[in-house]
Amino acid sequence: MPEISQTAPDFTLPATGGEEVTLSALRGQPVVLFFYPRDDTPGCTKESIAFSESREDFEAAGAKVFGVSKDSLASHEKFAAKRDLTIPLLSDENGTVCEDYGVWKEKNMYGKKYMGIERTTYLIAADGTVAQVWNKVKVPGHAEAVLDAVRAL
């Protein structure tokens, strides 16, 4: 798990809209990566909608925002279309990026242990270093808190 002031692990992942996103190619501007467990589940939907509704504010602050999960690109495209999402979603099907960022963790639900993505957001500064990390994110008010942090950079 990269820590504050460390260089964020680079990656190239497929994105909704037919693009590929390479983190190092975005140097010179802040980048927000919000890792979420699954497409079209209640918390993930609320979080993705909140970031989409704030997209213009993030752009005005000079930042790019991406959602990341292990769902397939086809699943992301369906989710984005169904929920009118404007934030690009990145598909990390093999889980390499999730592991590099330390969000692939053992979880426990109703006494059953399983592996999954822990809802986590990274703010990466224009120089490619980690500026802030939010672990075990609670969705209400989160997109606004991240936007405030971007503006404070």
N, C-alpha and C positions, 0 to 999 in steps of 0.2 A: 504494500500500500504506500504510494508516494505521500510524503509529508510536505507541509508548508515549506516553501522556498526550494524544494527539490524540482528538478525538471520533470514535467509530466511525461509518462511513457508515450512514445509516438505510436501511431497506428494508421492504417488505411482500412475503412469499412464501407460497404455499400449503403447508400442512403435512399430513402423514399424520393421519388422524382427522377430516378435513374442515374443519380450521380454517385461518385465515390468521394469520401471525405478523408483527407490526410491531415492529421492534427498539425504536423510541423509546417504545412503549407499555409496555415492560418496565423502564423506568427505575425506580430504587429498589431494584433487586436485581441481583446479578452475573449475567452471561449468558456461557455458553461456546458458541462456534461452532466445530465441528470440520468442516473442509472435507475431503472425501474424493473419490477419483477416480470410482469406479463401484460401484453396488449389486451385492451378491452375489459380489464377488471376494474372494480369501482375506484380504488385509490389511484391506480395508474391512469385511469381516464381523467379523474379530477386534476391530477398533477399535470398531465399533458395539455389539457384544456387551459389551465391557468398559465402555463408558459406560452401557449399559442396566443392567448388573449393579450399577453404582455410583449409579444414579439416586436411590435413597433417601438415600444419603450426600450427594449434591449438594443435594437438596431440604432436608435437615437443615441444610446450610450456607447455605441461602437462595438457591441458584443454580438457574437454568434452563439446560438443555443441549439443543442442537439440532445434528443432523448436516445438512450442506449439500452437495449435489452437483448436477450438471446433468441427472441422470436425471429422467424424467417422474414425476409424482405417482403414476401407475399402477404404475410400476416400484418406487417407494418403498413403496407399500402392499403389493405382493407380497413384497418383500424383508423388510419389517417382520413380516409374517405368517409367512413361512417361518422366520425366525430368532427369533421371539418378542421383537422389539425393543420396548422401552418408551420409548425416547427419540424424540421427534418428529423426522421427517426433512423438511427443506425442499427444495422443488424450484425450482432456479434454471435452468430450461430455456433461457432466452435468454442466460444467462451474465453478466448485468449485475452481480450481487452478487459473483460470482467475480472479475470484473475490478476492481470497486471495492476489493476486499480484496487484490488483487495475487496471487491464487493460480492464475490462468490463465496457464500458462507453457509455453515450449517445453521438451519433454522428449526424451530420446534413449533408444531401446531397440534393442539389437542393431544400432547404426549408423543406425537409421531415426529421423528427427526428426518429431515431431508435437506438437500442442498438447493440453494436458491439465491437470487440477487437480493441483497439488503439495500433498500432504497437509500441512495447516497447521491450527493451532488458535489461536483468539483468545479471550482472557479479557477481557471487558468489565466494567468496574467499575460499581457502582450509579449513578454519575453519568453514564454513557454514554461514558466515555473508555476507551481501550485500556489495560489494566493489564499484560498480558503476551502475547507471541506465541511460539508454537513453530513453527519452520519445518522442513520436511523431516522430519516426525515419524516416529519409529520406534515401532511399536505397543506392544511389550511394556513394561508399566509406565507408559505414557503417561497413561491415565485417572487413575491414582493420583497422578501428578505434578501434573496439572491440579487434582485435588481438594485436594491440599496447598496449591496456590497460592490457590484459592478461600478456603480456611480462613484463610490468612494475610492476606487483604484487611482 
